[in-house]
Each structure stands twice: as structure tokens, then as C-alpha cells.
Amino acid sequence: MSGLKRTPLFPIYKQYGTPRVIDFGGWELPVQFYGIQKEHEAVRQRAGLFDVSHMGEVMVTGKDAQTFLQQLTTNDVSKLEDGQAQYSLMCYEDGGVVDDLLVYRLSGERFMLVINASNIDKDVEWMRQQLTGDVTLDNISEQTALLALQGPAAEIILSKLMSATLQELRGFSFLPDTKVGGFKALVSRTGYTGEDGFELYINSGDAQALWTCLMEAGEEHGLMAAGLGARDTLRFEAKLPLYGQELSAGISPLEASLGFFVKLDKGDFTGREALLKQKENGVPRRLVGIEMIDRGIPRSHYPVYAEGRQIGEVTTGTQSPTLKQSLGLALIDAEYSKLGTEVWVEIREKQLKAVVVKAPFYKRDSR
């Protein structure tokens, strides 16, 4: 795959299973090592290790950094304390989504943003266009590698390589300057799988050595290298959005059922007026869960019908590895979003029956 970017871990993929790589947003990344089903089950039951070094990291510094981020993002940055992170979104004036992201507060004048790989250039340009006051942006994506250790055994595995007590690290908190296996890292506890887990931000030059340390520490606990395929099925079951599917310039956070992360009462921010009108008037579309009644698997962009007309489309769908059911997320006209509503999904030129069901489909505490 000539012309594609590679992460620092690309050379060691071949040491794990039979890796299959794909073009993902201009990156040559592993979709699987041992098989999506096996990797999915490993994360749900034990632990999986993901190379997500393609993600973007941007430092935002300066005395006006917090004010700038309040205007730029939908969540309330002022609620963060040092060592805390939050999920947020950047919106256009019309309420469409530029990107979803994580905001890490290192200090009142120093923040790190984590953005989607395919959006790095677009996002950085958007941020530069919004710049005001004493604020500096530094795109550190190329020198930063990111490993994600996810699953019920993640804490015990990582604890072997750290002196810090991870039990005291709460969700959406982080250790800004710690050591993992002797390597300097920022360690956070967020995740994108519906399981407990940690993200390790490290210097790109340390990525291979730290990956190897983690795999060795996790061997007795069933740790498995995992690719993008399992990452997608895991986040799907937990109803965690993927930009380009559940979110886009044409889909607002309110339509995507992410209103909790839109703080309309915090003051002005880009897109607030459009989102306020949506809330007052009622969102025209809603993201819902669907379960197939007829035999068939809903896939991205399959049309969804009700009462003889198209009411939306599937954003993500699959045969759930955990639940063994054909499930989907669909963005449909709000009037059809009530639980139990029958809809029809067009699969191979046939309309097959489905029903609107509660999502997320999987929650860790429900096991």
C-alpha cells in the first residue's frame, strides 16, 4: 500500500498472529491479528492491546487557553481540574460536527487535545482559524505514539509495570508524567470499548519497546494484540460514536444522542445558537438502536424505511460478537425513534423487518 502512513509499531505487527492491514484514513493499520471475534472476546473477558498511534495530539497553551477551548468546544472546560479529561466536540456554526475529541487539562494554561486521525489536518486548520488571545497550538502527533490497553484485566497488567497505584486513578483522569516499564508516559483512564482501560501516550521512539513490555506482562492474563475490526465492534456495542458514521458535518451532537456533552448554559461557543434552536424545536433525526427481526445484517448506509418511505439510514451495523444478534445504529426521522417501533432495512434490494431497541447494546456492569 504505497503512500500510506505507518505508525512506529508497524514493523512488529508480524510478530502477532496473521495481521491483515487496510487503508484507514490514509494509514496502513491492522484490521485484525487473530480474528475479530477472538480479539473482541479477549477485550470483553480479559484484555486487548491496540495500536492507536494514528490518532492526533495537539497541545494548546497560553494564558487564554481555557477561554479559547470554551469557545471552541461544546463541553464545559472550566469544570476540569488538573489531571482530568473530558469528552467533547467541535462544531460548525450550523451545529454540524467538525470532530469529536478528548480534552486533557495539564494545567490552567496547558491542555492536550486528542483528535481523530483522518481529521488532523482539517482540525488543526479549523483551530487556527478560531484562534484568539494568548494561545499557541502545537501539533505533536508525529512524535507521539498511543497504546490502548482495554479489558477487565487491564489494571492488573499495567500495575506490573508501574509504581503508581492505578486503583486511585478514576475514569477520565490521568497521570501526566509517570513511568511505565521505565518509559515516560501520560497514562489516562478513558477507553473506547465499553470496558475499563488505559491509554498510554509516549514518545514514538519508545513505542515498540513498551508494546513488548505490555504483551509480556499480560501473557499470563490472556492479553491479545487487537486491531481496528474488534475496536469497531466493541465501540459499536457500547454505542460510542465514530466520526464519519455517527457524527459528521451533516450530523449534530444532539441528533447523535450526545446532548450530555453539549453545555448550552456555559456561555457562547461555536455552533451554540444552531444547537439551541434544535433543542427548542426538537431534533429532526435521532440515532437509535435497531435489532433485526428478519434474517439479515444491517450495514453502514443501508436505507431504513417506515410507512413506505425512507426515514434514514444505518450508520453502523453488524452481528454483535457479544450478544450474537444482528444489531445496528441508525439515524432516522425522530417521529419513528420510539422503542418498539417497527422499521425496515433494505438489504440486497429487499426490505427486512427490524425494531427500534434500547442502546447501548452492552454495558460493563450488566454482565
N, C-alpha and C positions, 0 to 999 in steps of 0.2 A: 504494500500500500504506500506508494511513493507520495511524498509531500505531506504526510500526516505527522502531527506532533506525537512525541512519546514522553512518558513520564520517566523519572530516574529508575523506576522499578522494572521497566520493560525487559531489560536483559535477563532478569531472573524468573520471569513468568514460566519459562520452560522447565523449571525445577518442580513444578506443581501440576500433577495430573496431565491432561492433554489440553492445554489452553487454546481457546478459539478467540481470535481478536476480530474486532469490527471497527469501522469508521464511526465514531461517536462525536459529532460536532467538530470534526477536524482532528480528532485524536484517535490513535490506534490503541484501543483499550480491550481488555479481556471481557467477553460476554459470559464466559464460564471457564472453569478449570476441570471440574469433575462432573459437571452436570448441574443444571439449575435446581432441579428437585433436591439433590443431595446437599447443595450449598445452602438452599433455603432452609431445609430441615436442620442443618448444623447450626444456623444462627438462631432458630427458634428454640432448639433444645440444648445447645452447647455454646459455640462461639464461631464467628467467621471474621476473617480479616480482609478488608477491602483496600485496594489502592485507589484513592480518590484525589491523587495529586494533580489531576487536571483542573480541579476547582480553582477559582481565583481568589486572591487575598489582596486587599487594598488597605493601607494604613491611612487614617485620617487624623491629622494632628493640628494643634494650634489652639489659641485661647477661645476661638469661636467654633471649635469642632462640634461641640454638643448642639449649639444653636443651628449649625448647618445641617446636622443629621436630623434634628427635629423637623426642619423644613423639607428634607429630602425623603424621609421615610414615614410610614403610616403608624407605626407603633410609638410609644412614648419613651424616648431615650432617657428622659430625665428621671425615670423610675429605676434606672440601672445604678448599681454601686460597683466600685472596682471589683473585678473578678467575676462579674455576672455577664451573661449573654442573653440576647432575645431574638426571636424570630420576627422578621418584619418584611415589608415590601416597599418598593419604589414604584410610584405611579406616574403616568402621564396626566396632563390637565383634565382629560376626559374620563379618568378613572381606570383606564386600561393599565396593565402591569408592565413596567419596564423589566423587572426581575424580582424574585423573592430572594432573601438573603438572611444571614446571621450578623448581628452587631455585637461585638465584644468590647466591653469597656475596660481598658487597661488603667486609665486614669481620666480625670475630668477633661484633659486636653489631648488624650491619646486613645484612639479606637481602632479596631480592626474589623473590616467588613469581609465576609466570605460570600462570594457570588458564583453563579453558575458558569461553567467553563465556556459554553458556546456564546455566552453574553459578555465576556470580559471586555473586549474592545468597545462594544456598544455601551456597556455600563459605565466604564471609565470616562468615555466621551460625554455621556449624559451627566455624570457627576461634575465634570469640568465646566459644563455649560451652566450648572446651578451654583457654582462657587461664589460665595460672598464672604467678606470679612477675613480675619486672620486664620486661614485654613490651608493646609498643604496635603495633597494627595500623593501617595507613593504606591505604585503597583508593584508588589513584591511577589507576584505569582510565580515567576520563573525560578526564584531562589528558594521557594517554599514547597516542601512535599507534605502530603496529608495522608495519614493512615487512619482507617476507621475500624476499631475493634468492637464488635457488636455481639450481644447474646448473653444468656444467663451466667455464663462462666467468665465474662469479660473482666469483671472486677478482680476475681481471684488470680487470673492470668497476669493482668497488668500489675497487680500488687507485688508479684515476684520480682519485678524489675524496678520498683520504686521504693523510696524510703517514706514518701508522703503517705498519709492514711487516707485512702480513697473513700472509705465509708463516710467520711465527713464532707466529701465533695458532692453537693446536691445537684439535681438536674439543672441544666442551663447555668452552671457555674464552671469556673476554670482556674487552673493553676498557671499563672503566666510565665513562670521561669523555674522549671523543675528539671529533674534528670530522670530519664527512662533508659535503663540499661547502659547508663553512662553518657547518654546523649542529651543535650539540652533540648527541651521541648516545651511547648504550650499544650497542656492537656485539658480538654473540656469534656463535659458530660452532657451531650445532647443526643444526636442519633437520628437516623433516617430509615429505621427498620421496624419500629414498634417495640423494640427490645431495649433493655439497658445497654449502655455502651459508651465508648470514649472516642474522641478524635485527638490525634497526635500531630501537631504542626511542628515540623522540624526543618532543618536545613536540608536542601535537596541532596547534598553530598553524603548525608548520613542515612538516607532512606533505605538503601539495600541492607546495611548492617543492622539497622533497627528492626526491619521486617524480619530478618533471620532470627534475631533475638526473640521476638514475639512468637514466631512459629515454634521455636524450640521450647519456650516457656509454656506454650499452650498445647504441646503434643499430647501430654497425658490427660488433658481435658477435652480432647477431640476437636481442637481448633482446626479450621479448614480455610484455605485460601478461597475467596469468593469473588465472583465477577458481577458485571452490570446486570446480568439477567436476574440473578437472585436479588440483587439490590432493588430492582424494579418490582418484582413480585412481593417482596417484603414491604416496601413502602406503600404499594397499592393496597394490600390487605389492611394496613393501618390508616388508609385514606390520607396519606401525605402527598401533597401535590408535586407534580413535575412540570417545570416550565416548558411551554410548547404543547402541553396536553391539557392539564387542568388550569393553567394560567397562561396568559399571553397579552399582547397589546389590545386584543379584542375581548378579553375576559377580565372583569373586575374582581377584586378580592371578595366583595360581597356576594357576587354570583358564585364564586368558588367556595362559599361557606367558610370564609376566613375573616368574618367580621370581628372576631375577638381580637385580631391583630391590627384593627383599624380604629384608632382612638380619635374619634371625631371631636371629642371635647378637650383635646390637649392644646388647641390653637391651630393656626394655619399650617398647612403643608400642601405640597403639590398634589393636586387631584382631589382635595378635600371637598370643594364645592360640588363636584360631579358626584362624588360618593354620598354626600349628604342628601342630594336630590334623589339618588337611587334609594336610599334608606327611607326617605319620607314618602316616596311614590310607590315603593315596593319594587324589588328587583325583578326584571323581566324574565330571567332564567335562573335556575338553581342547579347546583351539582348534587346529584343523588346517587345512591347505590341501587343497582338493579341485579336481580337474580333471574337467570333463565329458567323458564318453565319447560319450554320445548328444548329438544336436544340441539345444542349449538354453543359456540364460544363467541362472545362479543369482543370485537377488536376495535382499536382506535379508529375513529372517523366513520364507523358503521352508522348509518342513519337510524334514528329512533322515531317511531310513528305512534300516533293515537288518533282515534276517530277519523281514520282515513287520510291524515295529513302528517307531514314530517314536523316533529316538535323539537328536534335537537339531534345530537349525535353522541356516540360513545367517545369518551376521552381516553380511557384505559380499560382493558378487559382481559381476562384470562381464566384458565381453570385454576382456581385457588389451590396451591400446593398444601396449605394447612387444612382448609375446610373441604377440599375435594368437591367443590361446587363451581359452576360456570357463573362468574360474577363480573360486574362492570361498574365503572363510574361513568355517568352520563350527564351532560349539560343539556337540560331540557326546559321548555316553557314552564314557568313557575306554577301555572294552574294544574299541572299534572304531577307535581312533586310530592303529593301526599303519600304516606306509606300505604302500601296495598294497592296502589293504582296499577292497572294493567297497561302495559305498553308493548310495542312490537319492534323487534330489532331486525333490520334487513341483513341477512347473512346469505351470501351466494345467491342473490336475487330472490330469496324467499323471506317473507316476514314471519318471524318466530316469536312466540309469546314470552314475555318476561314480566316481572313485577317489581315495583319500587320497594326497596327494603332499607333497613337502617344501616348506616355506615358511620364509623369504620366497621369493617367486617371482623376485625381481630383486635382485641385489647389484651395486653400482657397480663393484667390482673384477672382476666376471665378464665384463665387456664385452670 
